[in-house]
Structures are given as C-alpha cells and as structure tokens.
C-alpha cells in the first residue's frame, strides 16, 4: 500500500503557550482505517483539523498523496470531514444538503443529481431524499452527513467523534455501518474518538495519544494484549495492577513477587533485574478460576477471598482480596472457568490461574504510572 497521509514532526501551539500537539509524526496507508484515541485535550482533534486544513501547524509538514499541503486551505485538499454535530442545513431537504458542496463548486446539474443519488444509495437513504433534517432520526442525520462528505469522492474521510451524540444502541449499530462502509468504499478513514470500545471495534490501527504525543500505535489486539505503558493498559479496557519486585528476569520470563504470591510474565524482558520495583498488569477476563486441587500447568496461581460476586448478565465479576488489601478483578463465564461448574459465593476462598503470556510488566517510573 501507498502512504496517503504523512505527518512529519508537527507541533501545534496556541496563544498563551498551550501546546496541543508536540512533535508528532505518523503515516497512514491508502485504504486504512486509523483511529486517533485518547482523552479530551490529548491533541487528537487538533491533529485531525490540521489534516483537514482547519488548523495550520506551528511547525512541521503534512503531506497528502505525496504533496505538501501544510499551508493549503481545506478546499484545496482531497479530504472531507464528518463533524460531531452533523452541520446540516435545516431549510434544505436531504438531496439539497448532500449536493450543496457540488453546487458551490459549479458542477453541472445532471452530474450533481447522479452523484447525490449515488451517495444517498451508498448510505441507504434514497427514500429520504426529499425529507428535511428535522424529520430524521439521529442515525439518519449521521448518514446524511456521511453522504455529503462522500459525494465529492475524497481520498481521505476524516471523522471527528461523529457518533458521540447517539444513544448507546444506535451508536453500536452505526459502528458496524461505518466499518462496512469503509470496506465497501476502500478509501482511507481517519477517525477520532475517546471511546476505546469504538476504536477496537472499527479500526485497522489505533493510535493512542497523550498530551499531544503518540504513546502507542498498533492493531486493536496488539494494544489490548501488549500495552507498552500502564497508561495504554488503563485507557484501553480494564486492568488489574499488581505492584511487586522482580525476583528473576531473562529473555524468556520475568518473575515478580507480589506479596506472598509469584506471578510470571512471558516473553521475558532483559531490561529488568532482580530487586527492580515493577507493575504487573493482567486483564480481568484473562484470569481463570481453578477447581479445588486442580493443577494450573505453567500458569501462575493466586489465591484469595471473593469479597464481591457481581452478576453482569453474560458474565460474572469477582472482586478478590489477595492479601495486603489488594483487590483483584476477575471476569468469568461458566463455560470459560477451568475445571469448575459453579461461580464461587461471596466470602469463599478462590484460586486463580494467570496465563504468563497475558501479563505485562512495567518499570515503576514517575512518568510511567
């Protein structure tokens, strides 16, 4: 694949010394679905707006299809943006809203009609072409906004938290629609969100941002299973945090003493030495229950008392005290529990099996916790 977007050492500083984006570099491949993920104020929307041309970098360069567009206005870039608030004209019908940009550009009426019908057909709204925005649902308005962005056939579609105004059920449905639309069209999508589930569901690649910088970039599974910092482990899903000391470390395995328990992590990391203070993390759903007396093989075993047993419908959440006031969350389903056919009761003693392949270990630094 060819690079469609290149951002090279871009910084954006606002008046008053507010640093929104800090020396950021990233490339996006043609046809890729990339999501910029992070909390409010991390720089993701500013980055999107600089790609679109609504903001000009303080330093650095932005290339689209190999051309330097750093200082070009939005209308000279082959990108289009879908905004959070839809930005539809209430006095125009849907057909007129979608074709507005083409009319402003002076396209002949016959070509506009064909392009608008094609765009509305793509998003499944031909039957609403003569309706006004006020008569549409939130999901339908979002599809109109998508059609208006797609009608000009951009090389890149930029999406700035477009689903945040929808209710939870409709939002999930639109996530699937957007994913299918990307697969159907094959153009590049750059999506901005603070919702980690949204990012995991739709993206080919997720770029996690913090304070104007990229913390980690990778596939959803890479970020979820192998975070490079506790920040990523925390922001993408839930993680148990176990503070302890390294007792041994080599290229194959790191062993961490956590109170009276020992937890292994593979593959190992040679950056650690015995005595190092570290943080080990494990996802609640990666932990398995053991039956009484059951052998866990090469899994680490942690035991404790079930302080809470919470029913979540498709699963149970166990809050387990494993000593020294440490609480350990376990998400489990009966079908996944190792060797047991019932969920423990509150106050019972449980044994937990932890797969070393699912444990991440981080050094304890002030900038890493």
N, C-alpha and C positions, 0 to 999 in steps of 0.2 A: 504493500500500500504506500501511497504518497502522503507526505505531510501536507495537510490543508491549512493548519494553523501553527505558527511558530511565535512564541512569546520569548523574547530574549532580554534577560536582565532588566525587567520592567519594574520601576518604582513609581508609586503614586503618592504624593504628599499634598495634603490640603493646607490652606492657610491656617496659621497657628501651630504649624509643626506636626499636624496629625498625619501619621504615617499609615496609610490604608493598605498598601501593597509594598513589600520590601524585597527588591532584587529578585523577582520571580521569573523563572524560566520553565517553559513547558511546551511540548509539541503534541498536536492532535492529528491522528491519521485520518485520511479521507474515509468517510463512511463509518467512523467510530462514534459510539455513544459514550461521552465522557461527562461525568458529574463532578462538579465542584461542591464539596461538602464541608460544612463547618458551622459553628455557632454565629450568631449575629455579631458583626463587627470584625470578622476574620479576614475580610477582603475579597470574598468570593463574588459578590455582586459588582464591586468595583472592577474586578478583573473582567467580568462579562461585559460591562459597559465600555471598557477600553477596547475589547474585541469589536464591539458594535460601532464604536466611534463616538459614543455619547460622552466619553471622558478621554482626555489626552494624557498619556503618561508624562510624569515629570522627567523620567529618564528611561532609556531602553527603547526597544523596537518591537513592532508587531507586524508579522507577515501573514498574508492570506494568499494561498496558492502560489507562494514564492515571491509575491510582490509586497514591497514595503508600504503598508497603509497607515503607519503610525500617526500621520498628521491629516489623513483624509477624512472628510465628513462622512456620516453614516450612509448617505445616498450614493456614495461612490464605492461602497463595499458590497460584495456579493454575499451579504448576510441579512437575515431578518430576525426580529425579536418578538417573542411572545411574552407579554407582561402579566404580572400577578392580577392586575385589576381589569384585564380584557381590553379596556380603552376602545369600546365600540361606540359608534355614533347612534344615539337613541332615536333620532329623527329619520334615519335611513333604514330600509329593510336589509335583510341579511345579504342579498345579492349585491346591493349597493355598497354595503360595508366591505365586503370581500374585494370588490372591484375598484374601490376608491383609489388606492395607490396606482393602479394601472391607468385610471382616467387622468390623474395628476401627471403621470408620465407621458400622456398623449398617445397611448396605444389606440388603434382603430377599434370601433365599437364591436365589430364582428369578432375580433381576436379577444377582446375583453370578455365577451359573452362565453366564448369557448373556454377560456382559461378559468373563469369563475365557476362554470358548471363542472369542470374537471376537478377543481379544488374542493367544491362542495360535495361532489361524489366521493372523493377520497376520504372525507371525514364523515360521510353518511348523513348529510344534511340537505340533500336536494329538495326534500319535501318541505323544508322550512325556508326556502329561498325568498319568499315574499313576506315572511313574518318580520316583526320588529323585535329588537333585542329584549325589550321589556316583557315579551310574551314567551321567552325561552327560559329553561332551567339553567342552573349554574353550569352543569356539564355541557349543555348545548352551547352556551355562550363561549365556553372554553374551546369547543371545537370550531366555532366561528372564528375566534382569534387565531387558531391554528391554520384554518383555511386562508385567512387573509395574509398570514406570514408565508404560506407555501405557494400562493398564487403567482408570486414573482420568481418562483423556481430558484431560491437561493442555494449557494453551495454549502452554507452553514446555517442551521437553525439554532438560535440562542433562546433559551427558556429560563426566565427569571422567576423561580418559585411559582410556576403557573397553576399549581393545584392547591395552594395553601388556603384559598377561600372556600374550598369544597368540604362537605361533611365527610366523615371517615369512610363510609361505604362507597360513596361516589368517587372519592379520591382513589381508593384501591382499584375501582373499575377503570378510571382514567389512566392509572399507571400502566395497566395491561394494554389499553388502547394506544398509548404513546409508544410502548415497546413494539407493538405490532406495526404501527405506522412507520417507525424507524426501519424495521425490517422490510416493509413494503417499498419504501421510497429509496432506501440506500444512501441517503445524504447524511452529512455529519450533524450530530446533535451535541450541543454543549448545554448542560442542564445545571441549574443552581438550586440547592436545597439545604435546609438544616435538618431534614428528616432522614436519619440513617436507613430506616427500612425502605423508604422510597429509593434511595441511592442503590441499595443492594438489589432491589427487585429489577430495576430497569437497565443498569449500566453495564457496558463492556469494561469500563475502567472508572475507578473512583479516585479523586484527588482530594485528600483530606488537608484542610488548611487551618492554620492557627496564627493569629497576629500577623497576617499579611504574608506568611511563608507557607510553602508546601511541606507538610510533615511526612506524608507517605502517599505514594501513588501505586495502584495495582488493581488487579481484578477484585470483585467483591469477596471472593473466597480467600484470596491472599490477605486482604486487610482484616478479615474476620478471624481467620485461623492463625495468622502470623503477624500481629501488630508489631511495629518497631518501637513504639513508645507506649507507656501507660495511657497517655492522652488518647491515642487511637483505640486502645482496648476499651477505654471508658466511653468514648464517643460513639463507637460502633458496637451496639449491644451492651449487655451487662457482663461484668467480670468479677470473680472473686479475687480479692487481694490478700496475699499471704506474705508477710514480711518475715525474713529469716536470714540465715548466714549460710554461705557456701561451705560445704564440707569436702567436696571434691569436684574437679572440673577437668574435662579433656574434650577432644574433638567429637566424641560420641555421646557424652552425657554430662549434665550438671546435676549435682545432688545438693538439695537445700534443706537445712534443718529448720523446721518451723515449730517452735515449742518442743513438744515431745514427739512430733511427727516428722517423717522424712518424705520429701517429695522430689521425684526425678523429672528432668526435662531432657528430651532428645529432639533434634540433634544437639550435641553439646556446643559450648562456645568457649574458646580458649582465652577470651578476654577476662574470664573470671578466675580468681584464685581462692584457695581455702581461706576463710575468715572474712571474705567480702560480704558486706551487707547488701541484700538484694530484695527485690519484689518479684514474687511469682504470681502469675495470673492464670486463671482457668475459667472457661465459660460454664455457667450453671448447668446447661444441658449436656455438657461433655462429661459430667460426673455420673457414675453409675452406682446403684445400690447393690450390695452384696448380701447373699443369704448367710445365715449363721454358719460359720465354719467353712465357707466357700473360699477356694484358692483364687486369687486375683491374677495369677500368672506374673507378667512383668509390670503390671500396674502398681502404682503406689497406693497404699491403704491408709486412709484417715478415718478415725472413729470419733464419735461424739454423740450428743443428745439432741433429739429433734425438739427444738423449742416451739416451732410452729409447723403445722401441716396445712397448707392453703390449697383449696381446690380451684383450678383455673380453667375448668371445662375439659379441654383436650389434654391437660397435664396437671401435675401437682407441683407446687413449690414447697420445698422443705427448707426451713431455716435451722441449721445445725450448729450448735455450740461445740467447738472443737478444742476448748481449753483457753485459758487466759483471756476470757471474754471475746474470743474470736468467733464471729458468726460466719457461716459458710452456706451459701445458697445452692440448692440442688433442684433442677427442673427435671422431672422424670415422668414417663408414661409406663403403665404396667407392662406393655409389650417390649419396652426397652430395658427394663430392670434386669440385672444379671442374676439369674437363679432365684428370684423371689416372685411370688404371685400376689402380694398384697403390699399396699402402701403402709409404712410404719405409722403408728399412732403418736400423738403428741406426748413427749416425755420419754419415749423409748430410745434405747441405745441403737445406733445405726453404724454400719461400716460402709465406707465409700471407696470406690475404686477410681483412680485417676490415671488416665492414659498419658504417659510421658510425652507422646507426640503432640498432645494438645495443651501443654504447659509452656508459657512464655516466661522468660526470666529477664529482668531489667536491673541494671545498677541503680542504686539509690543516689541520685544527684538532685540538687535543688531544682534544676531545670527539667527533670525527668519524672517528677511525681506530681 
